[in-house]
Amino acid sequence: MSFCVNCGTKIEEGIKFCPGCGMQVGAAGVSINQEKAVNIIQAQPPVLSTAPQNQGVIMADEKYCFSCGSVIKRAAVMCPRCGVSQSMRSGTMAIDVYCTSCGKTIKKEATICPFCGVRQEEIQAPPQPQPQPAVMPTAPQNQSAIMADEKYCFSCGSIIKKAAEICPKCGVNQSTRSSTAAIDVYCTSCGKTIKKEATVCPFCGVRQGEVQTTGYPPGYVPKNKTTAIIFWLFGLHRFYVGKIGTGILYLVTIAGMGIWSVIDIVLLATDKFTDKNGYPLSKN
C-alpha cells in the first residue's frame, strides 16, 4: 500500500496520477509509508456539522427553529430568537444579514427584526426629525433622551425604533393604541406575563389569538371566593388558599386578637385576597 507524498491520498496499484492532487506517480515510487499518511490525514481540519450541537430532549409541544436551531413552541409562528417565520421554510437554510433599521445581524428570512421590531420587507428611509412632546404621559420616569428615529412604546415605555410595528420588549403592536394603557395578562402557551394587547408572545413566539380575560395561566384552577369566606368563619381560610405558614400564625395569635380577621374579610369582600401564588380568587 502506498500513499501520495504530497497530499497523503491512498494510491491504488496501477494508478499513475494521484486522485487527490494530480501529482504523477513516477518510477521512483512517489509514496510514503502508512504512518506518515495517517499523520497527514489527521492534521487536516475536521468537517464541522451545521446541525446545532448538544441539543437536549425537547418536549412534545416544542420543536427546533429551522433557521437558528433554538428550541421553541410547536405552535410558534415566529422564532423569538432569530425572528424567522416558521412558515417560510425553504430548501436552503437562512443566512445572516443586517437589519435595515438597527444594523444588527439577523436571519435573511426574518420578517421582523427581533432586536428593534422593524419589518424587513422594505429598506427603511432615513427618518425626518420631528419635535417630541415635552411630556410623555405613558412613559416611565427618569428616561434618557431618545434619538430622532426612536420613540417610546405606548405600552411598556421602552425605547424602540420609530418604524417598529411590534415592540420587541412586550410584543404589543404599536398600531393598536387605545385610550387606556395595556395591562399585564398571561401568555396562553408559556404562561409568562405579557401585555394584554400583545399579538405575539415575545418569550415563546406563539400568537395569542384571543385576549386573556381571566388573568390565570393556562390550566390553573383558582380557589373559590365563596368557599374561602366559609372557611374564614372557622379561621381556616388561609389553609384553604395554601398559605399554611400564615394560617398557623393566624390560629396561634387568635387572628391577631381579631384585627387580622377583620383585615382578611375586608380583602375577601373587595376581591383583593389572593392565594399562595398571588392569584385572585374566582367568583364562580
N, C-alpha and C positions, 0 to 999 in steps of 0.2 A: 504494500500500500504506500503510495506517495502523495505528497501534498505540494501545492504551488509555493515556492519560496517567497513570492511577492504578497499574496493575499491569504494564503493558508487554505485555499479550497482543495477539496479532495480531488485527485487526478485519477480517473479510471484507466485501466490498462488499454493501451492503443490510442489514447487521446493525445493529439499533438498540440492543442492550444487549451489554455486554462479557461474553463467555463465561467470563472469568476472575474478575472481581469483581462483575459485575452492574451497573456504572455505565452510565447511559444515554448513548448517543452522540447529542448534540444537533445542531441545525442549525449551531451554531458550529464544528463539526468538532473534537470532543474527541479529539485524536490527537497523536502526537508523531512525530518523524522516526525513520528506521530506526536511525541511530547511537545515539540516546538509548535506544531499546528494547533494543538489544544490550547496552548498559551495565547496564540494569536486570536483564536476564536473567542476565548474567554475575555480578552481585552476589549472586544467590541462592545459598544454600549447596548444595554438591554432594550428591547422594544417595549415601550410604555403602553399600557392599555388605556383607552379613552373612557372606560367604564368607571363610575365612582368607586373609590376604594373603601374598604372597611364598612360597608353598609350593613346595618343591623337588620333584625327581623322587623318587618312592618306589620301593622295591624290590618284587620280585614277591611276597614274603612279608609285605608291610606294607600298611596301609590307614589311612584317616583316621578318627579318632573322630567319630561323627556328632554328638556333643554339643559338644565344645570344639575339634575340628579338629586335634588333635595326631596326629602320625604314630605308630602303634602296630603291634604284630604282628598279622597277619591272624588268627592263632589266639587272640588275646587275648579272654578272656571279660569282662574289666573294664578300662576305661581307667585306667592308673596315675596320670594327671594330674588327672582330674576325678571318678573313682570311679563313672562311669555304666556300667552293664552294657550290653554291645553287643547283647544280645538283646532289649532293651526299646525299640527304636526305634519311635517313633510318628510320626504325621503332622506334629506340631509339634516344634520344637527345644526342648531342655531349657533352663530358665531358672535363674537363680541364686537360691538360698535360703540359709538359715543352718542349720548343723549343730545338731541339738537338744542336743548334748552340749558341744562346744567353742565353738560360736558362729561358726566361720569360714565364709566364703562357699563353698558347694559347688553342684553342679548339682541341680536339683529331682528328676531321675530317678536320682540316685546312691543305690545301695543301702547302701553303706558309705562313711563319711567318709574320704577319703584322708589326712586330717591326724591324726585321733585313732583311727580304726579302729572307731568305734561304728556299729552298724547303725541306719539311719534309719527303720525301719518304725514304731516307736512312740516317743513323746516320753519322754525319759529322766526318771524320777522322781528327786528330789533324793536323793543317796546318804546313807545313815546313817553317821555317823563310827564307824569300827571301829579298835580298837587294832592297830597294826602290830607285827609281831615285832621283837624287839630286833636280831636278826641275820638278814640275808638271805643264805642260803648261795650262791645263784647270782647275786647282784647284784654288779656291778663295785665296785671300791674308790673311795672319795672321792666318792660320790654325795651330792647335796644332799637335804634333806628333801623329801618329797613331800606333796601335799595329800590331804585325806580321800577325794576322788573319784578318786585316781590309784593306780597300782600299778606294779610292775616287771614287764616282760616276762620270763617264766621262761627264755626262750631267749637273747636278746641283752642283757637287763638294762636296756633303755631305759624311761624313764618314759612310761606310756601311761594312758589313761582306764580306770577300774576296770570300766566296762561294755564295753570294747573286746573284740570277738571275735577280731580279727586284728591283730597288731602291725604298724603302718604302716612300721616301720623294717626288719624282717626278714621279714615275711609269714607268721609262724608262728601258727597257730590256738591260742588260749590254752586251749582245752578239750582239747587233745591232749597235755597234760603227762605225761611218763613219769618213771620213776625216774632216768633219765640225761638230761643236757642235750643239746640238739640240736647236731649238728656241721655244719660247712660242706660243701656239695656245690655242683654247678654246675646252673644252670637249663637245662632241656632245649631251650629255644628260643634265648635270647640268650647263654647260656654264662657269665653273671655269677655270682659267688659268692653263694649264698643258704643259708639254714638247711635242714637235712635234712628237718625236719618242716613246712616251708612248703608250704601247699596252692596258693598263687598267688604267682608271682614278683613282688616289689614294684617291679621295674625295667621289665618289659615286659607284665605283667598276664596272662601265659599260665599256665593251670592245669597243675600238674606231673604229675598223674595217678599215676605210679608213682615211688617214692622212688629217687633215684640211688644206685647202689652202686659204680660203677666209679671215681668221682672224676675222670673225664676229661670235658672239654667235648664237645658233640656233634660227631661227625666227626673227632675227634682220634685219630691212630694212635700209640700209645705204643711206645717201644723195648722190646725183649725182654731180660729179665734174663739168660737163658742165653747169648744172643749176646754180651751185654756182658762176661760172665765169660770167654768165649773170647777176645775182643779184649783183655781185661786181661792175658792170658798174653804178648801181644806189645806191651803198653804202648799200645794204640790204642783202649782203651775210651772215653776221653774224646772222641776224634774221632767215635766211633760215636753218642754221645748228643748231638752238636752242640756240645760245649764245646771249640772249636778253640783258643782262646787258652790255656786251661789245659792243653790237650793238648800244645801245642808246649812250654810251660814244663815239663811232665812229662817230656818226652823230653830236653830240654836239660840238666835237673838230674839226669838218670838217676833219675827218680821220687823226687826229694828224697833222694838217697842211700839209697833203699829204704824210707824212712819213709812217703812218700806212697803207695807201692804197698801197704803193709800197711793204711793207713787206708782206701784205696778198696776193698780186698777185704772188709774188715770191714763197710763200708757196703753193699756188694753182698749180703753174706750176711745182713744184718739188714733188707734191703729199705728202706734209707734213702738209697740212691744215686738221684739224680734226673737228669733230662735238662736241656737248656739252658733249658726253660720252667718248670722246677721241679716237673714231674710225676714220680711214682714209675714205675719200670719195670714192665712187665707180666710176669706169671709164665707166661703162656700161650705 
